[in-house]
Amino acid sequence: RTKIGKGSVSVSSAAVELMMAKSMGDLRKVSNNVHICILGAGKMSRLLLIALFSKNPEAHVTVVNRNVANAQAMLDDELVAARGGKNAKVASMDEMMDVIAKSDVIFAATASKEPILKAADVSGREKAVQLIDISVPRNIGADCSEVENVHSYSVDDLKKVVQANADKRKSEVIKAKRYIGDEVQKFKLWQASQGAVPYLAALQTMAENIRRSETEKMSQKLQGLHEKEREAVDKLTRHIIDQLFRPIYYSMKADEGIDAKKSKIWALKNMFRLEPEYKRRLLGPGGGRAAQLNA
């Protein structure tokens, strides 16, 4: 009923969200059809893959890392593999430029202290490319944003996405609190209505005893009836009682204030001088028919 869980609030998830939101405008491609290169195989890259495969399990991804075994181990990680990766592969740093040339989106998340991708590395491309840097310090040179057909985003851009989503979630918190308050009030009302159950059961027992007593008094006059006719009379008298009780049941289930509900129950108790059956120990025929009022 709310969107409190919508929108990324981590840098890795925000990077995927940004890529998906910008791919059509930057690359003229839907995000599900882009080829992705991830530079690095550390913690941030792992979180990036989890977020990416959660959105698109069949994403075409190449992880480039100095240690290829570490890159493959990341793809084989239980949480990563559970979300996707059948179109994922690894490559060494020696193959980095070839992989980048074939990719539409490059995520940079290495431990390098210096930019590993500069303007000269992405100049002269015929097709557009997205560069998304999730590293601190930067792995992608600031000058890359000046190159034609290159759309470069840094951690600062991702922080804006995270902040915007966090602000949206805060506005949803107000809505969620209102819904919770409404449901708590409904529960309290339902809980109060359950106080009527033992008195309704007692009233039903009283009515059943009266019905049986009056039927017994008329037994002499009913002797000439056949068995099916007797059953019809019995069914009729039970139906009359049920119809008389129906408005009372609906009234006890009505949406109203708790004080009004308690007053109604108190009035029912006093009007018919009722005591709960567990107090009166009236568990004979017709008793024990108490049923919860459905919320």
C-alpha positions in Angstrom: 0.0 0.0 0.0 3.1 2.2 0.2 6.3 2.6 -1.8 8.5 2.6 1.4 10.7 -0.1 0.0 11.0 1.3 -3.5 14.1 3.1 -4.7 17.8 2.3 -4.1 19.5 3.6 -1.0 22.9 2.0 -1.5 25.5 3.2 -4.0 25.7 -0.2 -5.8 21.9 -0.4 -6.2 21.7 3.2 -7.2 24.3 2.6 -9.9 22.1 -0.1 -11.4 19.1 2.1 -11.1 20.9 5.0 -12.8 22.0 2.8 -15.6 18.5 1.5 -16.2 17.0 5.0 -16.1 19.6 6.5 -18.4 20.2 3.7 -20.9 17.5 4.7 -23.4 18.5 8.3 -23.4 22.3 7.8 -23.4 22.6 4.6 -25.5 19.3 4.4 -27.4 18.9 0.9 -25.9 16.7 -0.7 -23.3 18.7 -1.7 -20.3 18.0 -5.4 -20.7 19.9 -5.4 -24.1 23.1 -3.7 -23.1 26.5 -5.4 -22.7 28.1 -4.6 -19.3 31.7 -4.5 -18.2 32.6 -4.4 -14.5 36.1 -3.4 -13.6 37.1 -5.0 -10.3 36.0 -8.0 -8.2 35.8 -6.6 -4.7 32.9 -6.0 -2.3 31.4 -3.2 -4.3 31.4 -5.2 -7.5 29.7 -8.2 -5.7 27.0 -5.9 -4.4 26.7 -4.4 -7.9 26.2 -7.9 -9.4 23.5 -8.8 -6.8 21.6 -5.6 -7.6 22.1 -6.1 -11.4 21.0 -9.7 -11.5 18.1 -9.0 -9.2 16.8 -6.7 -11.9 18.0 -8.7 -14.9 19.2 -12.3 -14.3 20.2 -12.7 -17.9 22.3 -9.6 -18.2 25.4 -9.9 -20.4 28.3 -9.1 -18.1 32.1 -9.4 -18.3 34.0 -8.9 -15.0 37.6 -7.7 -15.6 40.1 -8.2 -12.8 43.8 -8.7 -12.3 43.1 -12.0 -10.6 40.7 -13.9 -12.9 40.2 -16.6 -10.2 38.8 -14.0 -7.8 36.5 -12.7 -10.5 35.1 -16.2 -11.1 34.8 -16.8 -7.4 32.6 -13.7 -7.2 30.4 -14.9 -10.0 30.1 -18.2 -8.2 29.2 -16.6 -4.9 26.0 -18.1 -3.5 24.1 -14.8 -3.3 25.3 -13.7 -6.8 24.7 -17.0 -8.5 21.2 -17.4 -7.0 20.1 -14.2 -8.8 21.6 -14.9 -12.2 24.8 -14.9 -14.2 24.4 -17.5 -17.0 25.6 -14.8 -19.4 28.4 -13.6 -17.2 32.1 -14.3 -17.8 35.5 -13.1 -16.6 38.5 -11.5 -18.3 42.0 -10.4 -17.3 43.2 -6.8 -17.1 45.2 -7.4 -20.3 41.8 -7.8 -22.1 40.3 -4.7 -20.5 40.4 -2.3 -23.5 39.0 -5.0 -25.8 36.1 -5.7 -23.4 35.5 -2.0 -22.9 35.3 -1.4 -26.7 32.6 -4.1 -27.0 30.6 -2.9 -24.0 27.8 -0.4 -23.7 28.1 0.2 -19.9 31.3 0.2 -17.8 31.1 0.1 -14.0 34.4 0.9 -12.3 34.9 -0.5 -8.8 38.6 -1.2 -8.3 41.0 -0.5 -5.4 43.2 1.7 -7.7 44.2 5.0 -6.2 44.5 6.6 -9.7 42.0 6.7 -12.6 42.4 3.5 -14.7 40.2 4.9 -17.5 40.9 8.3 -19.1 39.5 10.3 -22.0 42.0 8.9 -24.4 40.8 5.4 -23.7 37.3 6.1 -24.8 37.8 8.7 -27.6 36.8 8.0 -31.1 34.0 5.5 -30.2 31.3 5.1 -32.9 28.7 4.0 -30.4 27.7 5.7 -27.2 28.9 4.4 -23.8 28.0 4.8 -20.2 30.7 5.1 -17.6 29.6 4.7 -14.0 32.2 5.1 -11.4 31.3 3.7 -7.9 34.9 4.0 -6.6 36.5 6.4 -4.1 38.9 7.7 -5.2 37.7 7.9 -8.8 38.6 5.1 -11.2 37.3 7.1 -14.2 39.0 10.3 -15.1 36.9 13.5 -14.9 37.9 14.3 -18.5 36.0 11.4 -19.8 32.7 13.4 -19.5 34.0 15.8 -22.2 34.4 13.0 -24.8 31.7 12.7 -27.6 29.4 9.8 -27.2 30.5 9.2 -23.6 28.1 9.7 -20.7 30.1 9.6 -17.5 28.6 9.4 -13.9 30.5 9.6 -10.6 29.7 8.7 -7.0 28.4 12.3 -6.6 25.7 11.5 -9.2 24.9 8.3 -7.4 24.6 10.1 -4.1 21.9 12.3 -5.6 20.0 9.2 -6.6 20.3 7.8 -3.1 19.2 11.0 -1.5 16.2 11.4 -3.8 15.1 7.9 -3.0 15.7 8.4 0.7 13.5 11.6 0.6 10.8 9.6 -1.2 10.9 6.9 1.5 10.5 9.5 4.2 7.3 10.8 2.6 6.1 7.2 2.4 6.8 6.8 6.2 4.1 9.3 7.0 1.6 7.3 4.8 2.8 4.0 6.4 2.2 5.4 9.9 -1.3 6.4 9.0 -2.1 2.9 7.6 -0.6 1.3 10.7 -2.7 3.6 12.9 -5.8 2.7 11.0 -5.1 -1.0 11.3 -4.3 -0.7 15.0 -7.7 1.1 15.6 -9.5 -1.6 13.6 -7.8 -4.3 15.7 -8.8 -2.5 19.0 -12.3 -2.3 17.7 -12.4 -6.0 16.8 -10.9 -6.8 20.2 -13.6 -4.8 21.9 -16.3 -6.5 19.8 -15.0 -9.9 21.1 -16.3 -8.8 24.6 -19.8 -9.3 23.2 -19.2 -13.0 22.3 -19.9 -14.5 25.8 -23.0 -12.4 26.2 -24.3 -13.3 22.7 -23.7 -16.9 23.5 -25.6 -16.5 26.8 -28.5 -14.7 24.9 -28.5 -17.4 22.3 -28.7 -20.0 25.1 -31.6 -18.1 26.7 -33.4 -17.9 23.4 -32.9 -21.6 22.7 -34.2 -22.6 26.2 -37.3 -20.5 25.6 -37.8 -22.0 22.2 -37.5 -25.5 23.6 -39.7 -24.7 26.6 -42.5 -23.2 24.4 -42.3 -26.1 21.9 -42.6 -28.5 24.8 -45.7 -26.7 26.0 -47.3 -27.1 22.6 -46.3 -30.8 22.3 -49.8 -32.0 22.9 -51.2 -29.9 20.1 -48.4 -31.0 17.8 -49.0 -34.7 18.3 -51.0 -35.1 15.1 -48.1 -33.9 13.0 -46.0 -36.2 10.9 -42.2 -36.4 11.5 -41.4 -34.2 8.5 -44.0 -31.6 9.7 -42.4 -31.6 13.2 -39.0 -31.1 11.7 -40.4 -28.2 9.6 -41.8 -26.5 12.8 -38.5 -27.0 14.6 -36.6 -25.5 11.6 -39.1 -22.6 11.5 -38.7 -21.7 15.1 -34.9 -21.9 14.9 -35.0 -19.7 11.8 -37.1 -17.1 13.5 -34.5 -16.9 16.4 -31.7 -16.6 13.9 -33.4 -13.8 12.0 -34.0 -11.9 15.3 -30.4 -12.3 16.3 -29.0 -11.2 12.9 -29.3 -7.4 13.5 -27.7 -7.8 16.9 -24.7 -9.6 15.4 -24.3 -7.0 12.7 -24.6 -4.2 15.3 -21.8 -5.7 17.3 -19.6 -5.9 14.2 -20.4 -2.3 13.2 -17.5 0.2 12.6 -17.8 2.6 15.6 -15.8 3.9 18.5 -14.5 1.6 21.2 -16.5 3.4 23.9 -19.7 3.1 21.8 -19.0 -0.6 21.4 -18.5 -1.2 25.1 -21.7 0.7 25.9 -23.6 -1.4 23.5 -22.3 -4.6 25.1 -23.1 -3.3 28.5 -26.6 -2.4 27.5 -27.1 -5.9 26.0 -25.9 -7.5 29.3 -28.1 -5.4 31.5 -31.2 -5.5 29.2 -31.4 -9.3 29.3 -29.5 -9.8 32.7 -26.9 -11.9 31.0 -24.0 -13.7 32.5 -21.4 -15.5 30.4 -22.0 -19.2 30.2 -18.7 -20.1 31.8 -20.0 -18.3 34.9 -23.4 -19.8 34.8 -22.2 -23.2 33.9 -25.0 -23.5 31.3 -23.4 -25.8 28.8 -26.4 -28.0 28.1 -28.2 -28.4 24.7 -28.1 -25.2 22.8 -25.2 -23.9 24.8 -21.6 -23.8 23.6 -22.6 -22.2 20.3 -20.5 -19.1 20.9 -18.5 -18.1 17.8 -16.1 -15.4 17.3 -17.4 -12.3 15.5 -15.4 -12.1 12.3 -13.5 -8.9 12.0 
